[in-house]
Structure formats: structure tokens, C-alpha cells
């Protein structure tokens, strides 16, 4: 890191603090005391509003009229940000309409040479779900469900909500829920929630939710109690599977909604997942049988319900018959 980069980083570091000591700067940026003092003095000379405090516990504090210099990206930093936009521009993401203006601003702060590099990158790199026939740098096609932004806005303030779930055929269920996560699985946005009336965890498609709003009821359980109940259910998992690298790639292509894969090896070389399967539901058993066979030979069963194991064995035997 050169001196200019270091001073810019120090300015951003101290800008977020009411006060700081030289020792903090030395530790954070791995520099000597003399270098830290020289850098702080140079920052003060640039007009950064710092006041030194004398004494044994002295240091510096930042005056309220703090400021930061305008952001400047290096060529590689701008490429990194732009590529992340390219990789996800046709994904169902929230606030999609805002991404266009952000992209325009990113291009606007680039020099002409950097803009030429970004155009070359757009032509050279091709990501999944993008349209190579459309040369538009700012192409944003795939909008997320309209309810997604509303759920994010509400849940960021209070995760205890009332939602309407469109079950189809004119049936709409009004639910009092606690939102745990919003996740994108197999190209579909799901909400993981706890139904406070039925006392069960579930995953629902966001596209089928309507009229979400903050709940007017009192939350009878604390967040800690809800999470502890979720952990208890996880401990009761009757299917525990280990995956190798090839099985992980197949898992990423297709997996049951809401199923979370935990990586156990470096570079995603191995992983595991736990699931609780209703062994009385023959349709669920058939689904998991076919899906686990799709994962291929790179699966190892730590724990599996006997009914599911029998179905896998019978299907494998039938596939071997001439």
C-alpha cells in the first residue's frame, strides 16, 4: 500500500469515530508511531477537523463538521464493482430500478480510458441469464416480486409482521408471522418465517404474498425463544448428508426450497446439510429419493429415514434392470 492509499484509508477510518488514539492507527494499518503521527499531521494540514487531546489518556477527536474527500476508484476497483453488477444484472434482485441509476453513476465517474475498458469487459464476459444479443451495458430485465421490497423495508425495522398468503383458487390466508430470512433459492425468492398461530416454521414464495404490514399484535415469544425452537427442530433432523465437490455443484443447480448447504472443506470441496422429512408423506419421500439420486455418487448418508433409504434402493435397483 502506498502512502496516498494509506492516508485515504486512515481518513475514512477516523471519519467514523468520535475519537481515536495513535496506537489504534498503528495497529490498524501496521505502521510505526512516527509514521502514524506524520500521516495524522498531513491529514490535519489538508483541513480534516481533528483536535488533539493532551495528557496520559490523550488522543484525537473529530469535530462535528467532519468531511471526506470525493470517492476515487482505481481502475481495478471500478472493474470489480462493474463486474459484480454484470454478474447479477438479470437476477431477480430487490431495488432493481435503483441499480440502473447506480450503474450510470459508476460509468459517469470513470475516465474515458476506464469507460473503454468497461465496454470491453461487457463484450468479453458472459454470465448466466444474460442476453449476448443485447449490447446495452445497463440491461436490467428480470424484476423481483413486487412484495419483496416491501418485506425488506418492514422486516428491517420489525420482523413481526402480518402477511396475506395467496393459496390460489381464491383462497387467501392472513398470517401473523415472525420473519427469519429472505432468500433466493433455485431462482425463486422465499421468505423463511415462523407462523405464530400454528407454531411452525415454513418457507413461502414471496410472489404469493400480499399486503404485508407490521403486526398490531403483541409478540408472545421473544426472538431468542423463536431461534431456540428453530435450533431444537434442527437437532431433530432425520436426514444428514455429506457431499463431495461434484455433488455440491449439482446441489447448487437444484435443491429443495430453503435447504441450506454448509461447506466443510476449503474451496467448497465438501459440505453437508440437515433436513427434517415427514416420513408419512409419500410425495415428499419420492421427491427426496429422486433428488438425492440426481446428486450422484458423491453423497454419504450420516443419517437417513429407513423409508427413504428403501425407496432409494428400490429405484436404484430398477434403473439397473435391462
C-alpha positions in Angstrom: 0.0 0.0 0.0 1.4 3.3 -1.0 1.3 6.5 1.1 -1.6 8.1 -0.7 -3.8 5.0 -0.4 -2.9 4.7 3.3 -3.8 8.3 4.1 -7.1 7.9 2.3 -7.9 4.8 4.3 -6.9 6.5 7.5 -9.2 9.4 6.7 -12.1 7.1 6.2 -11.2 5.1 9.3 -11.2 8.1 11.6 -14.2 9.8 10.0 -16.4 7.1 11.5 -15.1 7.6 15.0 -15.7 10.3 17.6 -12.2 9.9 18.9 -9.1 7.7 18.4 -5.6 7.2 19.6 -2.3 6.9 17.7 -2.0 3.3 18.9 -5.2 2.4 17.1 -3.8 3.8 13.8 -0.5 2.0 14.3 -2.3 -1.3 15.0 -5.0 -1.0 12.3 -2.5 0.0 9.5 0.6 -1.8 10.8 2.8 1.3 10.8 5.2 2.8 13.2 4.3 5.5 15.7 6.4 8.1 13.8 4.7 7.2 10.5 1.2 7.4 12.2 2.0 10.8 13.6 3.3 12.1 10.2 0.1 10.8 8.5 -2.2 12.4 11.1 -0.3 15.7 10.8 -0.6 15.6 7.0 -4.4 14.9 7.3 -4.8 17.9 9.6 -2.9 20.1 7.1 -5.4 19.0 4.4 -8.2 20.6 6.6 -9.6 17.5 8.2 -11.2 18.7 11.5 -9.1 16.9 14.2 -8.4 18.2 17.6 -5.5 16.8 19.7 -6.2 16.0 23.4 -3.2 16.2 25.6 -2.5 14.1 28.7 -1.9 10.5 29.6 -5.2 9.3 28.0 -5.0 11.8 25.2 -5.6 11.2 21.6 -7.6 12.9 18.9 -11.3 13.6 18.5 -13.1 14.5 15.3 -15.1 17.8 15.2 -18.7 17.6 14.1 -18.1 19.3 10.7 -16.2 16.2 9.5 -15.7 15.6 5.8 -14.4 13.1 3.4 -12.8 13.8 0.0 -14.7 12.7 -3.1 -14.5 9.0 -3.8 -11.9 7.9 -6.4 -11.8 4.4 -7.7 -8.7 2.8 -9.1 -9.1 1.0 -12.5 -9.2 -2.4 -10.8 -11.7 -1.3 -8.1 -14.0 0.1 -10.8 -13.8 -3.2 -12.7 -14.6 -5.2 -9.6 -17.7 -3.1 -8.9 -18.8 -3.2 -12.5 -18.3 -6.9 -12.9 -20.4 -7.6 -9.8 -23.2 -5.6 -11.5 -22.8 -7.5 -14.7 -22.9 -10.9 -12.9 -26.2 -10.1 -11.3 -27.9 -7.7 -13.6 -30.5 -10.2 -14.9 -31.1 -11.8 -11.5 -34.3 -11.2 -9.5 -32.9 -8.7 -7.1 -34.7 -6.1 -5.0 -34.4 -2.4 -5.8 -33.7 -3.2 -9.4 -34.8 0.2 -10.7 -32.2 1.8 -8.5 -29.4 -0.3 -10.0 -29.8 1.5 -13.3 -29.0 4.9 -11.8 -26.1 3.4 -9.8 -24.7 1.9 -13.0 -24.9 5.2 -14.7 -23.1 7.0 -11.9 -20.4 4.4 -11.9 -19.8 4.9 -15.6 -20.1 8.7 -15.1 -17.1 8.8 -12.6 -14.9 6.7 -14.9 -12.3 8.3 -17.1 -12.7 7.8 -20.9 -10.0 5.1 -20.8 -11.8 3.3 -17.9 -15.1 3.5 -19.8 -13.5 1.9 -22.8 -12.2 -0.9 -20.5 -15.7 -1.4 -19.1 -17.2 -1.7 -22.6 -14.6 -4.3 -23.5 -15.4 -6.2 -20.3 -19.1 -6.2 -21.1 -18.4 -7.7 -24.5 -15.8 -10.2 -23.2 -17.5 -11.6 -20.1 -20.8 -13.6 -20.4 -22.7 -14.5 -17.3 -25.6 -16.9 -16.8 -29.0 -15.5 -17.7 -27.6 -12.6 -19.7 -28.5 -11.8 -23.3 -25.4 -11.6 -25.5 -27.5 -10.1 -28.3 -28.3 -7.0 -26.2 -25.2 -4.8 -26.1 -26.7 -2.4 -23.6 -24.3 -2.0 -20.6 -27.2 -1.2 -18.3 -29.5 -4.0 -19.3 -31.7 -5.0 -16.3 -34.5 -7.3 -17.3 -35.7 -9.6 -14.5 -37.6 -7.8 -11.8 -38.1 -9.3 -8.4 -41.6 -9.9 -7.0 -43.2 -6.5 -6.1 -43.7 -7.6 -2.5 -40.0 -8.2 -1.9 -39.1 -4.5 -1.4 -42.0 -4.1 1.0 -40.9 -7.1 3.1 -37.3 -5.9 3.2 -38.4 -2.4 4.3 -40.7 -3.7 7.0 -38.6 -6.5 8.3 -35.5 -4.3 8.6 -37.5 -2.3 11.3 -39.6 -5.0 12.9 -39.6 -8.7 11.9 -43.1 -9.3 13.5 -45.5 -8.9 10.5 -48.9 -9.7 9.2 -48.9 -11.1 5.7 -51.5 -12.4 3.3 -50.6 -15.7 1.5 -52.4 -16.3 -1.8 -53.0 -20.0 -1.8 -54.7 -20.0 -5.2 -58.3 -20.8 -6.3 -59.4 -17.6 -4.5 -58.1 -18.7 -1.0 -56.1 -16.1 0.9 -54.7 -16.9 4.4 -53.9 -14.0 6.7 -50.9 -14.9 8.9 -49.2 -13.4 12.0 -45.6 -14.3 11.5 -42.0 -13.6 12.5 -39.7 -13.2 9.5 -36.4 -15.1 9.8 -34.8 -14.7 6.4 -35.5 -13.7 2.8 -33.5 -16.0 0.5 -33.2 -16.7 -3.2 -33.3 -20.5 -3.9 -33.4 -22.0 -7.4 -34.1 -18.6 -8.9 -37.1 -18.1 -6.6 -37.4 -15.6 -3.7 -38.6 -17.3 -0.5 -39.4 -16.0 3.0 -38.5 -18.2 5.9 -40.9 -17.4 8.7 -42.4 -18.7 11.9 -46.2 -18.9 12.0 -47.0 -17.5 15.4 -50.5 -19.0 15.4 -49.7 -22.5 14.1 -46.3 -22.6 15.8 -44.4 -23.9 12.9 -41.6 -22.8 10.6 -42.1 -22.7 6.9 -40.8 -21.3 3.6 -43.3 -19.4 1.4 -42.8 -18.0 -2.1 -42.6 -14.2 -1.9 -44.5 -13.9 -5.2 -47.6 -15.3 -3.4 -47.5 -12.8 -0.5 -49.8 -9.8 -0.5 -50.3 -6.7 1.7 -47.5 -7.2 4.2 -47.6 -4.8 7.1 -46.3 -4.5 10.7 -48.4 -6.6 13.1 -50.5 -4.9 15.7 -50.5 -7.8 18.0 -48.1 -8.3 20.9 -45.3 -10.7 20.2 -45.8 -13.5 22.7 -42.4 -15.1 22.1 -39.1 -13.4 22.2 -36.7 -13.6 19.2 -34.4 -15.7 21.3 -37.2 -18.2 22.0 -38.1 -18.5 18.3 -34.5 -19.1 17.3 -34.1 -21.7 20.1 -37.1 -23.5 18.8 -35.6 -23.5 15.3 -32.4 -25.0 16.7 -34.4 -27.7 18.5 -36.0 -28.7 15.3 -32.7 -28.7 13.5 -31.3 -31.1 16.1 -34.2 -33.4 15.3 -33.2 -33.7 11.6 -33.7 -37.2 10.3 -31.6 -36.7 7.2 -28.0 -35.7 7.4 -25.9 -35.9 4.2 -22.3 -35.2 3.3 -21.4 -34.0 -0.2 -18.3 -34.0 -2.3 -17.4 -31.3 -4.8 -19.3 -32.7 -7.7 -22.4 -33.3 -5.6 -22.1 -29.7 -4.3 -22.2 -28.4 -7.9 -25.4 -30.4 -8.5 -26.9 -29.2 -5.3 -26.4 -25.6 -6.5 -28.2 -26.4 -9.7 -31.2 -27.8 -7.9 -32.2 -28.3 -4.3 -35.4 -28.3 -2.2 -36.6 -24.8 -1.3 -34.9 -23.4 1.8 -32.4 -26.2 2.2 -29.1 -24.7 3.4 -25.7 -26.2 2.5 -22.9 -25.8 4.9 -19.4 -26.0 3.5 -16.9 -28.1 5.4 -13.9 -28.1 3.2 -11.6 -25.5 1.7 -12.7 -24.0 -1.7 -16.2 -25.6 -1.3 -14.7 -29.1 -1.8 -17.1 -30.7 0.7 -20.3 -29.8 2.6 -23.3 -31.1 4.5 -26.9 -30.4 5.0 -29.6 -31.5 7.5 -33.3 -31.9 6.8 -36.4 -33.0 8.6 -38.5 -35.1 6.3 -42.1 -36.1 7.0 -41.9 -39.9 6.5 -45.7 -40.2 6.4 -45.8 -38.0 3.3 -45.1 -40.4 0.3 -44.9 -37.5 -2.1 -42.1 -35.9 -0.1 -40.2 -39.2 0.1 -40.4 -39.6 -3.7 -39.1 -36.1 -4.2 -36.1 -36.6 -2.0 -35.4 -40.0 -3.4 -35.2 -38.6 -7.0 -33.3 -35.5 -5.9 -30.7 -37.5 -3.9 -30.1 -39.8 -6.8 -29.6 -36.7 -9.0 -26.8 -35.6 -6.7 -24.9 -38.7 -7.8 -22.4 -41.0 -6.1 -20.7 -38.2 -4.2 -23.2 -38.3 -1.3 -22.6 -40.0 2.0 -25.5 -40.6 4.4 -24.8 -39.9 8.1 -28.5 -40.3 8.9 -31.4 -41.2 6.7 -35.0 -42.4 7.4 -35.5 -46.1 6.7 -38.5 -45.4 4.4 -36.4 -43.0 2.3 -33.4 -45.4 2.2 -35.7 -48.2 0.9 -37.1 -46.0 -1.8 -33.6 -45.1 -3.0 -32.6 -48.7 -3.0 -35.6 -49.8 -5.0 -35.2 -47.0 -7.5 -31.5 -47.8 -8.0 -32.3 -51.5 -8.5 -35.0 -50.7 -11.1 -32.5 -48.5 -13.0 -30.1 -51.4 -13.2 -32.6 -53.7 -14.8 -32.2 -54.3 -18.5 
